[in-house]
């Protein structure tokens, strides 16, 4: 396919994000199952329901453009989910695993925020106002999900993950790798969405 206009690019990228959401529908239950925090599990299950609505909304976007809903494999989401799956196979303390799950979920949210923000802008520039409004609704939902995950990370999960390590010991590489893991989970699991 030749990308000869912004409209064509919009249609192609909609296929990509449609695939991303469908992949996420399969991944979220596994993430929820691996979460030990009831609050985190509930947040992931709630986002699963929201994601179902987002798939339907994308179908409305395709309809507003006069196109049939069609997915084109989103390799970025495939990679993010694969990374999360590999991480969930690791042997980890429950709270540390929860921090890692939040980090993985926020990577997904940030990818989706970037994708939907771009698609909304393109739809608006192409005069596709209905599509732009629908895409903005989803963008708002993704931002809310990210804020909820940040709140869980900062108030509950990351402090528990830090405490589960029993503090830093003076010898051995294990302690230093645990320390750097905490630091990165705090960054990825506690990021604030700025708009």
Secondary structure as the mmCIF struct_conf table of DSSP 4:
data_model
#
loop_
_struct_conf.conf_type_id
_struct_conf.id
_struct_conf.beg_label_comp_id
_struct_conf.beg_label_asym_id
_struct_conf.beg_label_seq_id
_struct_conf.end_label_comp_id
_struct_conf.end_label_asym_id
_struct_conf.end_label_seq_id
BEND BEND1 UNK A 5 UNK A 5
HELX_RH_AL_P HELX_RH_AL_P1 UNK A 6 UNK A 34
HELX_RH_AL_P HELX_RH_AL_P2 UNK A 38 UNK A 64
TURN_TY1_P TURN_TY1_P1 UNK A 65 UNK A 66
HELX_RH_AL_P HELX_RH_AL_P3 UNK A 75 UNK A 88
TURN_TY1_P TURN_TY1_P2 UNK A 89 UNK A 89
BEND BEND2 UNK A 90 UNK A 90
HELX_RH_AL_P HELX_RH_AL_P4 UNK A 94 UNK A 125
TURN_TY1_P TURN_TY1_P3 UNK A 126 UNK A 127
HELX_RH_AL_P HELX_RH_AL_P5 UNK A 129 UNK A 152
HELX_RH_PI_P HELX_RH_PI_P1 UNK A 153 UNK A 157
HELX_RH_AL_P HELX_RH_AL_P6 UNK A 158 UNK A 164
TURN_TY1_P TURN_TY1_P4 UNK A 165 UNK A 166
BEND BEND3 UNK A 167 UNK A 167
BEND BEND4 UNK A 170 UNK A 172
HELX_RH_AL_P HELX_RH_AL_P7 UNK A 173 UNK A 189
BEND BEND5 UNK A 190 UNK A 190
HELX_LH_PP_P HELX_LH_PP_P1 UNK A 191 UNK A 193
#
